[in-house]
Amino acid sequence: MGGIRKNRSKHKQKKPFDPQGGYKDIVRENAAFEAFYKAQDGLCPPDEFQDMMNSLKTDLPASFRVTGFRGQAFGTRDLIEGTYFSALAGPKEGEKGVEGDEELPPKIQPRALPWYPDGLAWQLSITRKDIRREENLFKLHNFLISENESGNISRQETVSMIPPIVLDVKPHHKVLDMCAAPGSKTAQLIEAIHAEEDVIPKGLVVANDSDNGRCYMLVHQAKRLQSPCVIITNHDASIMPNLKVSDPKNPAEKINLKFDRVLCDVPCSGDGTMRKNADIWPKWSASTSTNLHGIQFRILKRGMELLEVGGRLVYSTCSLNPVEDEAVVQRMLLEAGTDNVVLEDATSLVPGLKYAPGVSTWKVSTKSGDIFSKMADVDEKSQSQIRPYMFPSDEIKDMNIERCMRVLPHQQDTGGFFCGSFNQEKSLRVGIQTKS
């Protein structure tokens, strides 16, 4: 997922070391974070806010997805479900188990994600750390490691699986993944164009990332699936160049390639991943979101320019902050015009997914913690951080912004996530002017 990959320093911050007690756990408290999200009307119902905070302070449950093309994936799924998961339930009523066996507590019971097709994605109610510690999960732990290394499963965060499903890729589609590394979503896209087995699809996946080193990770992911329909590129997504292809009507001429599906899983502050990345807690600042808003919008805009008329683009972040979410979506709709680009209701593609609809009002905060409801209230010294397009516009009521989906951590014991699905009704000219 996008996460905080663009903002990590080269040297990972170490936990403080206590000679007596070893490394101390990170304190999962941040008054500025709590005050900022408590001020966001409508983002989380007030009676659920403490549940959300409590959830963010716990470790993320383990989850994984069965990978590979359909026949192979179904075989792996049945093996896991029949051999390993059935053993977790212990002996059935009336049966005698092995001496000393005890039924596993219900909290460890795996469940198939109801919104993921064909029962190919699973979540446990314990963490990856717990799986390593539990002796009665020893076989499952070794199996998950070996299958992950061989590429039969992907130990992927639950909410990270949502965007490729919402994108609704078909075998004939030309698909662009703009910020693809490390490649778990890219693998889902490749699998989708190979939905018809033993047939080379007419479509293809172009997986791009701006980081050269991370592109090698993409190559590693793609090689596992052995698809001939994948291209890896290394470009800044915000200025992604046009790809030239032969004109079907005149093969001697070259035209710009337009994509039927575009995934913009952009770099973000990653505060939805606090359960997995606890080091975000002490470092969180609202200014990270205002700093990232510009690059997020430029990537989204370039993705829209590369989208075919009638195509679908999914914009996603692992941030809960509206400045990175609704504000970017709103700015795109204002820039392109709601006659050209519309937000779609994609909930039918993820039946059973619990989420909160996009919000049409929100507040923006400075690094020092000053929170503003509108640009007119922003003091002069803060105007270099906060820009007018970061606030809700008067036109937002006509944008169907509620069709966006924000997954809150406490709703189904996951990380936080945001997702919006666009449909392009008319062609956009390349290089549409950005409003100040």
Order of alpha helices (4+ residues) and beta strands (2+ residues): beta-beta-alpha-alpha-beta-alpha-beta-beta-alpha-alpha-beta-alpha-beta-alpha-beta-alpha-beta-beta-beta-beta-alpha-alpha-beta-alpha-beta-beta-beta-beta-beta-alpha-beta
